[in-house]
């Protein structure tokens, strides 16, 4: 019952249940989330404050391996409460919480989730309280910026770029992909233009047979594909964004009518 009261924002019901003996830390739901995690999940700020005043544990991990912070960021969710994540982070900091880089069973930290689906403010707030922009997931080897690029979240990318040197564009994931490769593969057109404007290398070569879903020859002689070649293979709006991004970044390129990797021409000195 308390879970639904929290979801609906009914502080009075939550207070009543506490007054009749409900344990402030008793978990519920599929992933055994604590009441405080439920409050963060639905961004119910006043309920979260009440639970903390009653002794709610701030370091509790549900069975997903999430802290309350990781419950703040979800895809395509509109927050009826209107409360920003910054208010929740400030509340945790006031309780001396510091585990902002906790990674779940899949290796994702709160900042990976915010980079995927959060706003620029979400990412900025996490960085300000100590979340790391360079923490990687063990499987893909993705930093938060890779997640932002894959989800076309330019606001998040801009915040992550502002706190790192230009070298972050050259980071490779566990399959040898750059952020530009990932943005192209996921057809994240805005992210493609952004990383090119930041100085991403359009000639960066992907060489990995494991990425076999890319339409390219993967026999022993042709296992490599550049970001430019990938853009032409992906085609459509993504390729158009790539070409415009090149021009905006000062690259001198021309395009033929051919729909293959020979359709993009560079000055001789740049193509080397």
VENPEQUI-V330615 format. One record per helix or strand of 2 or more residues. SS is the DSSP state (H for helix, E for strand). FROM is the first residue (numbers start at 0). TO is the last residue. Records with the same first field share a line. If there is no record, write none. Layout:
SS=FROM-TO / FROM-TO
This chain:
H=1-6 / 10-18 / 34-40 / 44-52 / 68-71 / 84-93 / 109-116 / 119-127 / 143-149 / 153-161 / 165-169 / 178-184 / 188-196 / 226-233 / 235-247 / 267-270
E=204-206 / 223-225 / 252-254 / 263-265
